[in-house]
């Protein structure tokens, strides 16, 4: 049982405690626990615990990872957490030093971005195409919006700093940018 009079006293055990240990316990990025270990009400076998600066969440199948307060967690929350299209985190938040982009991998994709560009999902065939262009180092740059589908045409698209990726499973996915896009 760990805590302070200010944070309360909470159990610390199992895989969640093991992960907390890797972060440096209360001296690390998460701080002290602020609640009990809780099982997800909607996904059996998923457990989480709140800390001063985020959560530790996971399952025996996926492992346990931090979900730190900020843009990535906010986007994951807006996407319905583990119940949404991304699923559970399966990596820690990482930063690409040369571009400043933050990213975290989930069961079904990634959340990527910066405070300046926003945080967006990156998944499926659009992500596969973005990978071919060199991710944020390539001609398209960072994502600037979520993946959307035109309900009339079925075309799927996502905006990037320097253009779009557009397509369908039938036609494939391609960049749309520059003077050709303008036309």
Residue pairs with C-beta under 8 A, 6 or more apart in sequence:
1 9
1 10
1 11
1 12
2 9
2 10
2 12
2 26
2 32
2 33
3 9
3 10
3 32
3 33
4 32
7 31
7 32
7 33
7 34
7 52
8 34
8 35
10 33
10 34
10 35
10 36
10 49
11 36
11 37
12 20
12 33
13 37
14 37
15 47
15 58
15 60
15 63
15 64
16 37
16 47
16 48
16 49
16 56
16 58
16 64
18 64
19 56
19 58
19 64
19 65
19 66
20 28
20 30
20 33
20 51
20 56
23 29
23 30
23 66
26 32
29 53
29 54
29 66
29 68
30 51
30 52
30 53
30 54
30 56
30 66
30 68
31 51
31 52
31 53
32 51
32 52
33 49
33 50
33 51
34 50
34 51
34 52
35 49
35 50
36 49
37 47
37 48
37 49
38 47
38 48
38 49
39 45
39 46
39 47
40 46
40 47
40 48
40 82
42 82
42 83
43 59
43 82
43 83
45 59
45 60
45 61
46 57
46 58
46 59
46 82
46 88
47 57
47 58
47 59
47 64
48 55
48 56
48 57
48 58
48 67
49 55
49 56
53 68
53 69
54 66
54 67
54 68
54 69
54 73
55 66
55 67
55 73
56 64
56 65
56 66
56 67
57 64
57 65
57 67
57 82
57 88
57 89
58 64
58 65
58 88
58 89
59 88
62 88
62 89
62 90
62 107
63 90
65 88
65 89
65 90
65 91
65 92
65 104
66 89
66 92
66 93
67 73
67 76
67 89
68 93
71 102
71 113
71 114
71 115
71 118
71 119
72 93
72 102
72 103
72 104
72 111
72 113
72 119
74 119
75 111
75 113
75 119
75 120
75 121
76 84
76 86
76 89
76 106
76 111
79 85
79 86
79 121
82 88
85 108
85 109
85 121
85 123
86 106
86 107
86 108
86 109
86 111
86 121
86 123
87 106
87 107
87 108
88 106
88 107
89 104
89 105
89 106
90 105
90 106
90 107
91 104
91 105
92 104
93 102
93 103
93 104
94 102
94 103
94 104
95 101
95 102
95 103
96 102
96 103
96 136
98 137
99 136
99 137
99 142
100 114
101 112
101 113
101 114
101 136
101 142
102 112
102 113
102 114
102 119
103 110
103 111
103 112
103 113
103 122
104 110
104 111
108 123
109 121
109 122
109 123
109 124
109 127
110 121
110 122
110 123
110 127
111 119
111 120
111 121
111 122
112 119
112 120
112 122
112 136
112 142
112 143
113 119
113 120
113 142
113 143
114 142
117 142
117 143
117 144
117 161
118 144
118 145
120 143
120 144
120 145
120 146
120 147
120 158
121 146
121 147
122 130
122 143
123 147
124 147
125 156
125 167
125 169
125 173
126 147
126 156
126 157
126 158
126 165
126 167
126 173
128 173
129 165
129 167
129 173
129 174
129 175
130 138
130 140
130 143
130 160
130 165
133 139
133 140
133 175
136 142
139 162
139 163
139 175
139 177
140 160
140 161
140 162
140 163
140 165
140 175
140 177
141 160
141 161
141 162
142 160
142 161
143 158
143 159
143 160
144 159
144 160
144 161
145 158
145 159
146 158
147 156
147 157
147 158
148 156
148 157
148 158
149 155
149 156
149 157
150 156
150 157
154 168
155 166
155 167
155 168
156 166
156 167
156 168
156 173
157 164
157 165
157 166
157 167
157 176
158 164
158 165
162 177
163 175
163 176
163 177
163 178
163 181
164 175
164 176
164 177
164 181
165 173
165 174
165 175
165 176
166 173
166 174
166 176
167 173
167 174
